[in-house]
Amino acid sequence: MNVEISSLIKWVSDCEYILIYKKIIGDEAKDMINKEIVVKILKTNSKSYFFKSECFGIELEGEMIKIE
């Protein structure tokens, strides 16, 4: 399935940002448009960062990996 997501990032500090979905094409999650997800960066290295996020009272932890 092809999904295209456009979002806005508002930086709160060097390690925290708010992700706001502005446009979603090809997915059923259109109710996420204009919703805010608070993301806190917990740890970084040269190829990734570990984060904790919260949206709708649900907290998730994960890793974002740089693709070259």
N, C-alpha and C positions, 0 to 999 in steps of 0.2 A: 504494500500500500504506500503510495506517495503522499506525504503530508508536508505542507509548507507553512511555517509559523514565522510571523514577524512580531517582534517585541521591542519594547522600550526598556532601557535599564537606567534607573536613577540610583546613583551612588550615594550612600548615606555616610560611609567612611571608607578607609582603605580596605577594609575587610568585610564590608556589608553593603548589599545593594537590594533594590526592590525591582523585580522583573514584572513587567506588565504586558500581557498578551494583547496585541493590537489587531492581528489578522490571522485567521487559521483557515487554510484551504485543504480540502480533502480529508477531513476528519469529523467525527461526530462531536468533538469537544468544543463546539462553537460557544457554549455557555461560559467558557473560560475567558472570552474577550473582555478586556478591561479589568480582569481580576488581578490582584497583586499577590506575588509570592515573595516573601522575605527570605533572602539567602545570606548566610553568614559563612565566610571562608574560615575554616578551622586550621588548615595546614597546607603548605605549598611545597612543591619541589620543581625541578626543571621541566618536567613533562606533564604535571597534573596538579590539581588542587582538590582538597577534601572539603566538603561543605555540609551544612545543616540548613534545611529549608522548612518553612511553615506556610501552609495555605489551608484555609477552612478548618483550622484547629488541628490539622494533621502535620506531624513533624516527620521529615525524612532525612536520612544521611546518605551521601553518595560521593562519587569521585568524578570529576570532569577531566578527561584526558585530551591532551593536545594531539591533533592529527596533522601530520606533515605532508 
